[in-house]
Amino acid sequence: MSAGDGSYEPDRMAGGAEGEMQRLEAQAGLTGAKELFLLEALGVGADDHIVEVGAGSGAFSRMLVDRFPAADFTLIEPDTQMRELLRRDLTPRAAISTGSAEAIPLESNCADVVIARFVYQHLRRPVDAAREALRVLRPGGRLIVIDFDGQLWGLSEPYNDANSGIHSRVFESQRERGGDRFIGRKLTRILAEAGCESVELFPFASSSDEVGVEAFMALTKPDNLLPHLETGLISIQEYARVVSDHERLLEDPDALMIALGFLCTGTAPGSAHSLSG
């Protein structure tokens, strides 16, 4: 899920690059199965040339390759350390190249599917990235963008609304670095502006009643806020309150968490596909 020119910096995440890799694994494990279900419903198949841009550590890439073992995969990743992980875990099952969502190192009209998973929220120019995907897609090929929206990410019970101010500042910090935490609501317009045809939006969700509360912990633990505590974006008092709220949630036998994401898809000019057709 690396972004190239944008707000995603693995080394600056909580726990550094290693902590970020653990978070990416948890993220793929949380909703990856639901995303794969939608990919299959959209007609992604065994004979496709599938390009994943911003493949990151390969947490979701491995799931893709396992689900579509006969497909031809190209994984694009700008970060050197992440790219080495891809080579270690996925060679020779996939071709791995340096590049980004805005600069895909492939010839035009060569791919059947381009996937960008949790990448567009970090991009300064997501429309340019969608146009670049259309360049490498064959006529009728499918662009698939998977992301979430900061206001619609899901829910937790118990929940303390007092933490919404912290979230707002974190989201604003991402915006200042070139990202957009509210990208989910804009995906249909981004793909349409780029020139995609048959643009459709599909939600997916994963509940702790399905996977357990523990599956959410790597994504919601207070330690994820430590970089913002170090920069002064949040105070030590606010961090202590988040820790207290988190502990209260873990101790509640009726605790519930739901993660909500969005899959937006469109096709390259030349043919029209839809989930129903």
Helices and strands as residue ranges (DSSP letters): G 10-12, H 16-41, E 49-53, H 59-67, E 72-76, H 80-90, E 95-97, E 111-117, G 120-122, H 126-136, E 137-147, E 154-157, G 161-163, H 164-176, G 183-186, H 187-194, E 197-207, H 208-211, G 213-216, H 217-220, G 222-225, H 226-231, H 236-251, E 256-267
